[in-house]
Amino acid sequence: MNRKLLIILFFFSTLIASAKYVQTCTVKYMTQDGWSKKYVVDVTFLTGSELNEATNSYKYSFYSTYAVIFWGNEKASVIKLTSYTLCGSEVEKSCITNTYTDLKGKDQDDTEWKICVSEYCY
């Protein structure tokens, strides 16, 4: 197994171990032509502090909330939520699901995302 794959597998296992809340959501992202099609995926929600611990880095804002989507093929989208959540220093189910609109955020490539956590997605 090559070194890069080992690092990614370690990151994935560490992230799942420290994740505070995982939910199947409907997501879409902004393209040059408008919003992408909708994808139904598992989204891992956690704080920047937890993400820093999982990645052994200080790249993420400690008290921000992040959504991580694993796409397979060793790819993941790390989305810093711009929507206000009441998560504080820990992510729990209630601070994610108690929203009336889609959660919004931007990933590491500055792409805009909408994450629908309710049954009714727009």
C-alpha positions as CSV (number, residue, x, y, z in Angstrom):
1,M,0.0,0.0,0.0
2,N,1.5,3.4,-0.9
3,R,2.2,6.1,1.7
4,K,-0.5,8.5,0.4
5,L,-3.2,5.9,0.7
6,L,-2.1,5.0,4.2
7,I,-2.3,8.7,5.2
8,I,-5.8,9.1,3.8
9,L,-7.0,5.9,5.4
10,F,-5.6,7.0,8.8
11,F,-7.2,10.5,8.3
12,F,-10.6,8.8,7.5
13,S,-10.5,6.4,10.5
14,T,-9.4,9.3,12.9
15,L,-12.1,11.6,11.6
16,I,-14.9,9.0,12.0
17,A,-13.6,8.3,15.5
18,S,-13.8,11.9,16.5
19,A,-16.9,12.9,14.5
20,K,-19.8,14.3,16.5
21,Y,-22.6,13.9,14.1
22,V,-23.1,12.1,10.7
23,Q,-26.3,12.5,8.7
24,T,-27.5,11.6,5.2
25,C,-28.2,14.9,3.5
26,T,-29.0,16.3,0.1
27,V,-26.2,18.6,-1.1
28,K,-25.5,20.7,-4.2
29,Y,-22.7,23.1,-5.1
30,M,-22.3,26.1,-7.4
31,T,-20.9,25.6,-10.9
32,Q,-20.2,28.1,-13.7
33,D,-23.7,27.3,-15.0
34,G,-25.6,27.5,-11.7
35,W,-26.3,24.9,-9.0
36,S,-25.2,21.3,-9.6
37,K,-27.6,18.4,-9.5
38,K,-28.5,17.2,-6.0
39,Y,-26.5,14.4,-4.4
40,V,-27.7,12.3,-1.4
41,V,-24.6,11.6,0.7
42,D,-23.5,11.1,4.2
43,V,-22.1,14.3,5.7
44,T,-19.9,14.4,8.8
45,F,-20.4,17.5,10.9
46,L,-17.7,18.6,13.3
47,T,-15.9,21.6,14.7
48,G,-12.7,23.0,13.5
49,S,-11.1,22.0,16.7
50,E,-12.1,18.4,16.1
51,L,-11.0,18.6,12.5
52,N,-7.6,19.9,13.5
53,E,-7.2,17.0,15.9
54,A,-8.3,14.5,13.3
55,T,-5.8,15.9,10.7
56,N,-3.1,16.7,13.2
57,S,-3.0,20.3,11.9
58,Y,-4.1,23.8,12.8
59,K,-5.6,24.6,9.3
60,Y,-9.2,24.9,10.5
61,S,-10.9,27.6,12.6
62,F,-11.4,26.2,16.1
63,Y,-15.0,27.3,16.7
64,S,-16.4,27.1,13.2
65,T,-18.5,24.2,12.1
66,Y,-17.5,22.1,9.2
67,A,-19.2,19.5,6.9
68,V,-17.0,16.8,5.4
69,I,-18.2,14.7,2.5
70,F,-16.2,11.7,1.4
71,W,-16.6,11.0,-2.3
72,G,-14.4,7.8,-2.7
73,N,-11.3,7.7,-4.9
74,E,-9.4,9.4,-2.0
75,K,-11.4,12.6,-2.3
76,A,-13.2,14.7,0.2
77,S,-14.9,18.1,0.3
78,V,-14.3,20.0,3.6
79,I,-16.9,22.7,3.8
80,K,-16.7,25.5,6.3
81,L,-20.3,26.4,7.2
82,T,-21.2,30.1,6.8
83,S,-24.7,29.5,8.2
84,Y,-25.1,30.2,11.8
85,T,-25.3,27.0,14.0
86,L,-25.7,26.8,17.7
87,C,-23.0,24.2,18.0
88,G,-20.4,26.2,19.9
89,S,-17.4,24.0,20.8
90,E,-19.1,20.7,20.1
91,V,-21.3,19.4,17.3
92,E,-24.4,17.6,18.3
93,K,-27.5,16.4,16.3
94,S,-29.7,19.2,17.7
95,C,-27.4,22.1,16.6
96,I,-27.4,20.7,13.0
97,T,-31.0,19.6,12.6
98,N,-32.6,22.7,14.3
99,T,-32.3,24.8,11.1
100,Y,-35.1,26.0,8.9
101,T,-33.1,26.5,5.7
102,D,-30.3,24.8,3.9
103,L,-26.9,25.1,5.6
104,K,-24.5,27.1,3.4
105,G,-20.7,27.1,3.2
106,K,-17.6,27.1,1.1
107,D,-15.1,24.3,0.5
108,Q,-11.3,24.4,0.3
109,D,-11.6,25.6,-3.4
110,D,-13.9,28.4,-2.4
111,T,-16.9,26.6,-4.0
112,E,-20.3,27.4,-2.5
113,W,-22.4,24.6,-1.1
114,K,-25.9,24.1,0.1
115,I,-26.6,21.2,2.5
116,C,-30.2,20.2,3.2
117,V,-30.6,18.4,6.5
118,S,-34.4,18.3,6.5
119,E,-36.9,16.2,4.6
120,Y,-37.9,19.2,2.4
121,C,-35.0,20.4,0.2
122,Y,-35.3,23.2,-2.3
